[in-house]
Amino acid sequence: MRIRTAFWMPGVGWFLAIIIGAIAGWIAEKVTRSDMGIFANIVIGIIGALIGGWLAGLLNIHYAGFLGSLVVATVGAIILILIYRAIRGRTVA
């Protein structure tokens, strides 16, 4: 019996997941008007993908492939940045 995690990007390999994380982090950076840099974009995007995937699972939202994973990761990354700002203040370094 295979256990599938509900919060990872279905239909996407690890390399593409990193690319999606980088793009999602960059989009989230632009939407939230932050200035984080490429490494932070990748990290925020990947963590955002986990958050977004977890929320999608809770809300029973199904997604797959590059575009679905990008949308979910971007939403998660935006949420992560907003939570960080709420805890640390208005600026993200």
N, CA, C and O atoms as CSV, one atom per row, in Angstrom:
chain,resi,resn,atom,element,x,y,z
A,1,MET,N,N,0.841,-1.189,0.000
A,1,MET,CA,C,0.000,0.000,0.000
A,1,MET,C,C,0.880,1.244,0.000
A,1,MET,O,O,1.753,1.399,0.855
A,2,ARG,N,N,0.647,2.113,-0.951
A,2,ARG,CA,C,1.440,3.329,-1.075
A,2,ARG,C,C,0.745,4.481,-0.369
A,2,ARG,O,O,-0.436,4.740,-0.601
A,3,ILE,N,N,1.479,5.167,0.488
A,3,ILE,CA,C,0.932,6.316,1.205
A,3,ILE,C,C,1.332,7.561,0.436
A,3,ILE,O,O,2.518,7.801,0.210
A,4,ARG,N,N,0.368,8.338,0.043
A,4,ARG,CA,C,0.606,9.566,-0.710
A,4,ARG,C,C,0.425,10.757,0.210
A,4,ARG,O,O,-0.603,10.885,0.875
A,5,THR,N,N,1.413,11.622,0.248
A,5,THR,CA,C,1.266,12.819,1.065
A,5,THR,C,C,0.321,13.769,0.372
A,5,THR,O,O,0.398,13.953,-0.843
A,6,ALA,N,N,-0.563,14.368,1.125
A,6,ALA,CA,C,-1.595,15.225,0.561
A,6,ALA,C,C,-1.089,16.619,0.242
A,6,ALA,O,O,-1.801,17.408,-0.379
A,7,PHE,N,N,0.137,16.934,0.661
A,7,PHE,CA,C,0.578,18.315,0.505
A,7,PHE,C,C,1.693,18.491,-0.507
A,7,PHE,O,O,2.190,19.607,-0.663
A,8,TRP,N,N,2.112,17.436,-1.207
A,8,TRP,CA,C,3.148,17.614,-2.209
A,8,TRP,C,C,2.533,17.776,-3.583
A,8,TRP,O,O,1.340,17.524,-3.752
A,9,MET,N,N,3.303,18.185,-4.558
A,9,MET,CA,C,2.838,18.504,-5.897
A,9,MET,C,C,2.623,17.237,-6.709
A,9,MET,O,O,3.596,16.628,-7.152
A,10,PRO,N,N,1.389,16.824,-6.916
A,10,PRO,CA,C,1.149,15.602,-7.687
A,10,PRO,C,C,1.555,15.775,-9.152
A,10,PRO,O,O,1.288,16.808,-9.767
A,11,GLY,N,N,2.200,14.753,-9.693
A,11,GLY,CA,C,2.578,14.775,-11.095
A,11,GLY,C,C,3.815,15.587,-11.402
A,11,GLY,O,O,4.097,15.857,-12.570
A,12,VAL,N,N,4.571,15.991,-10.369
A,12,VAL,CA,C,5.744,16.837,-10.560
A,12,VAL,C,C,6.929,16.194,-9.843
A,12,VAL,O,O,6.813,15.798,-8.683
A,13,GLY,N,N,8.066,16.089,-10.527
A,13,GLY,CA,C,9.276,15.530,-9.917
A,13,GLY,C,C,9.986,16.553,-9.046
A,13,GLY,O,O,9.587,17.716,-8.978
A,14,TRP,N,N,11.041,16.104,-8.383
A,14,TRP,CA,C,11.776,16.969,-7.457
A,14,TRP,C,C,12.413,18.167,-8.149
A,14,TRP,O,O,12.346,19.283,-7.635
A,15,PHE,N,N,13.032,17.952,-9.310
A,15,PHE,CA,C,13.679,19.060,-10.007
A,15,PHE,C,C,12.661,20.117,-10.420
A,15,PHE,O,O,12.870,21.313,-10.215
A,16,LEU,N,N,11.562,19.661,-11.003
A,16,LEU,CA,C,10.516,20.599,-11.412
A,16,LEU,C,C,9.882,21.269,-10.192
A,16,LEU,O,O,9.449,22.418,-10.279
A,17,ALA,N,N,9.822,20.575,-9.070
A,17,ALA,CA,C,9.284,21.169,-7.843
A,17,ALA,C,C,10.154,22.348,-7.386
A,17,ALA,O,O,9.634,23.352,-6.899
A,18,ILE,N,N,11.471,22.224,-7.543
A,18,ILE,CA,C,12.367,23.329,-7.179
A,18,ILE,C,C,12.167,24.505,-8.129
A,18,ILE,O,O,12.156,25.660,-7.702
A,19,ILE,N,N,12.010,24.210,-9.412
A,19,ILE,CA,C,11.753,25.275,-10.396
A,19,ILE,C,C,10.429,25.970,-10.079
A,19,ILE,O,O,10.351,27.198,-10.086
A,20,ILE,N,N,9.401,25.188,-9.805
A,20,ILE,CA,C,8.094,25.749,-9.455
A,20,ILE,C,C,8.210,26.578,-8.180
A,20,ILE,O,O,7.624,27.656,-8.086
A,21,GLY,N,N,8.960,26.080,-7.203
A,21,GLY,CA,C,9.169,26.834,-5.965
A,21,GLY,C,C,9.829,28.176,-6.219
A,21,GLY,O,O,9.438,29.185,-5.632
A,22,ALA,N,N,10.831,28.194,-7.095
A,22,ALA,CA,C,11.518,29.446,-7.419
A,22,ALA,C,C,10.575,30.431,-8.098
A,22,ALA,O,O,10.565,31.616,-7.767
A,23,ILE,N,N,9.791,29.944,-9.041
A,23,ILE,CA,C,8.845,30.818,-9.750
A,23,ILE,C,C,7.765,31.301,-8.793
A,23,ILE,O,O,7.414,32.481,-8.795
A,24,ALA,N,N,7.235,30.391,-7.972
A,24,ALA,CA,C,6.189,30.772,-7.017
A,24,ALA,C,C,6.718,31.788,-6.013
A,24,ALA,O,O,6.022,32.746,-5.677
A,25,GLY,N,N,7.941,31.590,-5.531
A,25,GLY,CA,C,8.542,32.554,-4.607
A,25,GLY,C,C,8.728,33.912,-5.249
A,25,GLY,O,O,8.496,34.940,-4.613
A,26,TRP,N,N,9.149,33.923,-6.518
A,26,TRP,CA,C,9.328,35.185,-7.237
A,26,TRP,C,C,7.993,35.903,-7.420
A,26,TRP,O,O,7.900,37.111,-7.203
A,27,ILE,N,N,6.953,35.155,-7.822
A,27,ILE,CA,C,5.622,35.755,-7.988
A,27,ILE,C,C,5.126,36.306,-6.652
A,27,ILE,O,O,4.610,37.422,-6.589
A,28,ALA,N,N,5.284,35.520,-5.583
A,28,ALA,CA,C,4.847,35.964,-4.253
A,28,ALA,C,C,5.615,37.218,-3.836
A,28,ALA,O,O,5.041,38.124,-3.233
A,29,GLU,N,N,6.910,37.273,-4.154
A,29,GLU,CA,C,7.721,38.449,-3.849
A,29,GLU,C,C,7.168,39.687,-4.550
A,29,GLU,O,O,7.083,40.758,-3.949
A,30,LYS,N,N,6.792,39.540,-5.817
A,30,LYS,CA,C,6.260,40.668,-6.577
A,30,LYS,C,C,4.878,41.085,-6.067
A,30,LYS,O,O,4.597,42.278,-5.945
A,31,VAL,N,N,4.014,40.105,-5.768
A,31,VAL,CA,C,2.657,40.407,-5.296
A,31,VAL,C,C,2.699,41.131,-3.951
A,31,VAL,O,O,1.935,42.068,-3.721
A,32,THR,N,N,3.591,40.694,-3.069
A,32,THR,CA,C,3.658,41.274,-1.726
A,32,THR,C,C,4.637,42.439,-1.639
A,32,THR,O,O,4.832,43.015,-0.568
A,33,ARG,N,N,5.248,42.781,-2.762
A,33,ARG,CA,C,6.221,43.878,-2.838
A,33,ARG,C,C,7.351,43.717,-1.829
A,33,ARG,O,O,7.694,44.640,-1.091
A,34,SER,N,N,7.912,42.523,-1.824
A,34,SER,CA,C,9.051,42.207,-0.963
A,34,SER,C,C,10.322,42.237,-1.794
A,34,SER,O,O,10.261,42.297,-3.022
A,35,ASP,N,N,11.464,42.196,-1.139
A,35,ASP,CA,C,12.743,42.119,-1.833
A,35,ASP,C,C,13.583,41.091,-1.094
A,35,ASP,O,O,14.247,41.412,-0.109
A,36,MET,N,N,13.549,39.835,-1.583
A,36,MET,CA,C,14.156,38.745,-0.830
A,36,MET,C,C,15.383,38.146,-1.486
A,36,MET,O,O,16.276,37.694,-0.769
A,37,GLY,N,N,15.481,38.116,-2.797
A,37,GLY,CA,C,16.591,37.465,-3.481
A,37,GLY,C,C,16.213,36.071,-3.955
A,37,GLY,O,O,15.209,35.511,-3.515
A,38,ILE,N,N,17.018,35.511,-4.853
A,38,ILE,CA,C,16.681,34.258,-5.516
A,38,ILE,C,C,16.670,33.067,-4.560
A,38,ILE,O,O,15.777,32.224,-4.648
A,39,PHE,N,N,17.643,32.978,-3.647
A,39,PHE,CA,C,17.667,31.848,-2.717
A,39,PHE,C,C,16.447,31.863,-1.811
A,39,PHE,O,O,15.818,30.826,-1.602
A,40,ALA,N,N,16.108,33.018,-1.274
A,40,ALA,CA,C,14.917,33.138,-0.425
A,40,ALA,C,C,13.657,32.840,-1.232
A,40,ALA,O,O,12.728,32.224,-0.709
A,41,ASN,N,N,13.607,33.262,-2.490
A,41,ASN,CA,C,12.459,32.960,-3.347
A,41,ASN,C,C,12.253,31.455,-3.467
A,41,ASN,O,O,11.125,30.971,-3.374
A,42,ILE,N,N,13.337,30.716,-3.675
A,42,ILE,CA,C,13.236,29.263,-3.813
A,42,ILE,C,C,12.741,28.642,-2.511
A,42,ILE,O,O,11.835,27.809,-2.522
A,43,VAL,N,N,13.329,29.043,-1.401
A,43,VAL,CA,C,12.942,28.488,-0.101
A,43,VAL,C,C,11.489,28.833,0.234
A,43,VAL,O,O,10.713,27.966,0.637
A,44,ILE,N,N,11.133,30.105,0.061
A,44,ILE,CA,C,9.753,30.537,0.334
A,44,ILE,C,C,8.782,29.803,-0.584
A,44,ILE,O,O,7.711,29.387,-0.141
A,45,GLY,N,N,9.139,29.638,-1.847
A,45,GLY,CA,C,8.279,28.942,-2.804
A,45,GLY,C,C,8.070,27.481,-2.458
A,45,GLY,O,O,6.955,26.972,-2.565
A,46,ILE,N,N,9.132,26.796,-2.043
A,46,ILE,CA,C,9.010,25.378,-1.693
A,46,ILE,C,C,8.208,25.208,-0.406
A,46,ILE,O,O,7.337,24.342,-0.331
A,47,ILE,N,N,8.491,26.024,0.601
A,47,ILE,CA,C,7.699,25.959,1.833
A,47,ILE,C,C,6.259,26.362,1.537
A,47,ILE,O,O,5.321,25.778,2.079
A,48,GLY,N,N,6.089,27.362,0.677
A,48,GLY,CA,C,4.746,27.776,0.265
A,48,GLY,C,C,3.994,26.674,-0.449
A,48,GLY,O,O,2.778,26.550,-0.301
A,49,ALA,N,N,4.715,25.863,-1.232
A,49,ALA,CA,C,4.085,24.720,-1.902
A,49,ALA,C,C,3.558,23.719,-0.882
A,49,ALA,O,O,2.477,23.156,-1.058
A,50,LEU,N,N,4.315,23.500,0.172
A,50,LEU,CA,C,3.859,22.594,1.228
A,50,LEU,C,C,2.630,23.152,1.936
A,50,LEU,O,O,1.671,22.426,2.198
A,51,ILE,N,N,2.666,24.451,2.243
A,51,ILE,CA,C,1.519,25.091,2.901
A,51,ILE,C,C,0.303,25.080,1.974
A,51,ILE,O,O,-0.794,24.703,2.385
A,52,GLY,N,N,0.504,25.495,0.727
A,52,GLY,CA,C,-0.596,25.529,-0.237
A,52,GLY,C,C,-1.185,24.157,-0.496
A,52,GLY,O,O,-2.403,24.007,-0.582
A,53,GLY,N,N,-0.323,23.149,-0.621
A,53,GLY,CA,C,-0.794,21.778,-0.827
A,53,GLY,C,C,-1.570,21.256,0.366
A,53,GLY,O,O,-2.574,20.561,0.208
A,54,TRP,N,N,-1.106,21.591,1.553
A,54,TRP,CA,C,-1.802,21.180,2.774
A,54,TRP,C,C,-3.187,21.826,2.838
A,54,TRP,O,O,-4.178,21.164,3.147
A,55,LEU,N,N,-3.244,23.132,2.541
A,55,LEU,CA,C,-4.545,23.824,2.535
A,55,LEU,C,C,-5.464,23.277,1.446
A,55,LEU,O,O,-6.663,23.116,1.671
A,56,ALA,N,N,-4.911,22.989,0.270
A,56,ALA,CA,C,-5.718,22.422,-0.815
A,56,ALA,C,C,-6.296,21.074,-0.399
A,56,ALA,O,O,-7.445,20.764,-0.713
A,57,GLY,N,N,-5.503,20.278,0.305
A,57,GLY,CA,C,-5.983,19.000,0.804
A,57,GLY,C,C,-7.103,19.174,1.823
A,57,GLY,O,O,-8.097,18.448,1.794
A,58,LEU,N,N,-6.936,20.140,2.722
A,58,LEU,CA,C,-7.982,20.410,3.717
A,58,LEU,C,C,-9.289,20.866,3.073
A,58,LEU,O,O,-10.378,20.510,3.522
A,59,LEU,N,N,-9.155,21.658,2.016
A,59,LEU,CA,C,-10.331,22.199,1.334
A,59,LEU,C,C,-10.828,21.292,0.214
A,59,LEU,O,O,-11.771,21.633,-0.500
A,60,ASN,N,N,-10.186,20.132,0.067
A,60,ASN,CA,C,-10.551,19.154,-0.954
A,60,ASN,C,C,-10.461,19.741,-2.367
A,60,ASN,O,O,-11.310,19.477,-3.219
A,61,ILE,N,N,-9.423,20.536,-2.596
A,61,ILE,CA,C,-9.157,21.122,-3.910
A,61,ILE,C,C,-8.136,20.227,-4.610
A,61,ILE,O,O,-7.056,19.981,-4.072
A,62,HIS,N,N,-8.468,19.741,-5.799
A,62,HIS,CA,C,-7.596,18.852,-6.543
A,62,HIS,C,C,-6.824,19.653,-7.592
A,62,HIS,O,O,-7.393,20.494,-8.287
A,63,TYR,N,N,-5.542,19.385,-7.696
A,63,TYR,CA,C,-4.679,20.051,-8.666
A,63,TYR,C,C,-3.604,19.076,-9.110
A,63,TYR,O,O,-3.299,18.116,-8.403
A,64,ALA,N,N,-3.037,19.315,-10.266
A,64,ALA,CA,C,-1.957,18.453,-10.760
A,64,ALA,C,C,-1.160,19.201,-11.812
A,64,ALA,O,O,-1.619,20.202,-12.364
A,65,GLY,N,N,0.018,18.713,-12.078
A,65,GLY,CA,C,0.855,19.259,-13.137
A,65,GLY,C,C,1.497,20.580,-12.784
A,65,GLY,O,O,1.395,21.071,-11.660
A,66,PHE,N,N,2.164,21.141,-13.779
A,66,PHE,CA,C,2.934,22.362,-13.578
A,66,PHE,C,C,2.063,23.532,-13.152
A,66,PHE,O,O,2.335,24.165,-12.132
A,67,LEU,N,N,1.021,23.829,-13.918
A,67,LEU,CA,C,0.213,25.019,-13.641
A,67,LEU,C,C,-0.520,24.923,-12.312
A,67,LEU,O,O,-0.528,25.884,-11.542
A,68,GLY,N,N,-1.135,23.784,-12.030
A,68,GLY,CA,C,-1.834,23.614,-10.760
A,68,GLY,C,C,-0.893,23.734,-9.573
A,68,GLY,O,O,-1.217,24.369,-8.570
A,69,SER,N,N,0.278,23.117,-9.700
A,69,SER,CA,C,1.269,23.195,-8.628
A,69,SER,C,C,1.797,24.610,-8.461
A,69,SER,O,O,2.046,25.050,-7.339
A,70,LEU,N,N,1.970,25.331,-9.570
A,70,LEU,CA,C,2.443,26.712,-9.498
A,70,LEU,C,C,1.437,27.599,-8.773
A,70,LEU,O,O,1.823,28.414,-7.935
A,71,VAL,N,N,0.165,27.449,-9.083
A,71,VAL,CA,C,-0.871,28.248,-8.424
A,71,VAL,C,C,-0.906,27.948,-6.924
A,71,VAL,O,O,-0.927,28.866,-6.103
A,72,VAL,N,N,-0.911,26.675,-6.575
A,72,VAL,CA,C,-0.967,26.273,-5.165
A,72,VAL,C,C,0.285,26.748,-4.423
A,72,VAL,O,O,0.183,27.249,-3.303
A,73,ALA,N,N,1.452,26.598,-5.028
A,73,ALA,CA,C,2.696,27.036,-4.400
A,73,ALA,C,C,2.731,28.546,-4.228
A,73,ALA,O,O,3.202,29.041,-3.205
A,74,THR,N,N,2.238,29.282,-5.216
A,74,THR,CA,C,2.225,30.744,-5.134
A,74,THR,C,C,1.304,31.219,-4.019
A,74,THR,O,O,1.670,32.100,-3.241
A,75,VAL,N,N,0.119,30.644,-3.940
A,75,VAL,CA,C,-0.811,31.008,-2.861
A,75,VAL,C,C,-0.183,30.700,-1.505
A,75,VAL,O,O,-0.252,31.519,-0.588
A,76,GLY,N,N,0.426,29.535,-1.376
A,76,GLY,CA,C,1.088,29.179,-0.120
A,76,GLY,C,C,2.238,30.112,0.214
A,76,GLY,O,O,2.414,30.479,1.376
A,77,ALA,N,N,3.031,30.507,-0.787
A,77,ALA,CA,C,4.154,31.417,-0.563
A,77,ALA,C,C,3.667,32.799,-0.138
A,77,ALA,O,O,4.272,33.430,0.728
A,78,ILE,N,N,2.584,33.269,-0.739
A,78,ILE,CA,C,2.014,34.564,-0.342
A,78,ILE,C,C,1.538,34.495,1.108
A,78,ILE,O,O,1.787,35.412,1.890
A,79,ILE,N,N,0.863,33.424,1.459
A,79,ILE,CA,C,0.406,33.243,2.844
A,79,ILE,C,C,1.599,33.232,3.795
A,79,ILE,O,O,1.554,33.857,4.855
A,80,LEU,N,N,2.667,32.524,3.421
A,80,LEU,CA,C,3.856,32.453,4.257
A,80,LEU,C,C,4.476,33.840,4.464
A,80,LEU,O,O,4.848,34.187,5.585
A,81,ILE,N,N,4.587,34.620,3.412
A,81,ILE,CA,C,5.144,35.972,3.528
A,81,ILE,C,C,4.265,36.839,4.420
A,81,ILE,O,O,4.778,37.591,5.249
A,82,LEU,N,N,2.951,36.744,4.261
A,82,LEU,CA,C,2.046,37.545,5.090
A,82,LEU,C,C,2.117,37.148,6.564
A,82,LEU,O,O,2.055,38.007,7.444
A,83,ILE,N,N,2.244,35.862,6.830
A,83,ILE,CA,C,2.406,35.403,8.218
A,83,ILE,C,C,3.726,35.917,8.785
A,83,ILE,O,O,3.782,36.384,9.923
A,84,TYR,N,N,4.783,35.827,7.985
A,84,TYR,CA,C,6.087,36.332,8.425
A,84,TYR,C,C,6.012,37.819,8.752
A,84,TYR,O,O,6.534,38.257,9.777
A,85,ARG,N,N,5.373,38.587,7.896
A,85,ARG,CA,C,5.219,40.027,8.139
A,85,ARG,C,C,4.411,40.303,9.397
A,85,ARG,O,O,4.740,41.215,10.156
A,86,ALA,N,N,3.370,39.536,9.624
A,86,ALA,CA,C,2.541,39.737,10.816
A,86,ALA,C,C,3.344,39.472,12.090
A,86,ALA,O,O,3.138,40.133,13.108
A,87,ILE,N,N,4.250,38.512,12.029
A,87,ILE,CA,C,5.049,38.169,13.208
A,87,ILE,C,C,6.226,39.123,13.388
A,87,ILE,O,O,6.498,39.570,14.503
A,88,ARG,N,N,6.923,39.437,12.302
A,88,ARG,CA,C,8.163,40.217,12.381
A,88,ARG,C,C,8.024,41.702,12.072
A,88,ARG,O,O,8.947,42.462,12.361
A,89,GLY,N,N,6.942,42.135,11.513
A,89,GLY,CA,C,6.796,43.536,11.142
A,89,GLY,C,C,6.452,43.675,9.673
A,89,GLY,O,O,6.137,42.683,9.015
A,90,ARG,N,N,6.506,44.868,9.159
A,90,ARG,CA,C,6.060,45.172,7.797
A,90,ARG,C,C,7.065,44.817,6.711
A,90,ARG,O,O,6.650,44.604,5.571
A,91,THR,N,N,8.337,44.742,6.990
A,91,THR,CA,C,9.326,44.503,5.938
A,91,THR,C,C,9.813,43.072,5.970
A,91,THR,O,O,9.923,42.469,7.037
A,92,VAL,N,N,10.103,42.529,4.804
A,92,VAL,CA,C,10.678,41.199,4.668
A,92,VAL,C,C,12.066,41.373,4.079
A,92,VAL,O,O,12.219,41.944,3.000
A,93,ALA,N,N,13.074,40.884,4.781
A,93,ALA,CA,C,14.456,41.027,4.304
A,93,ALA,C,C,14.944,39.758,3.670
A,93,ALA,O,O,16.085,39.696,3.212
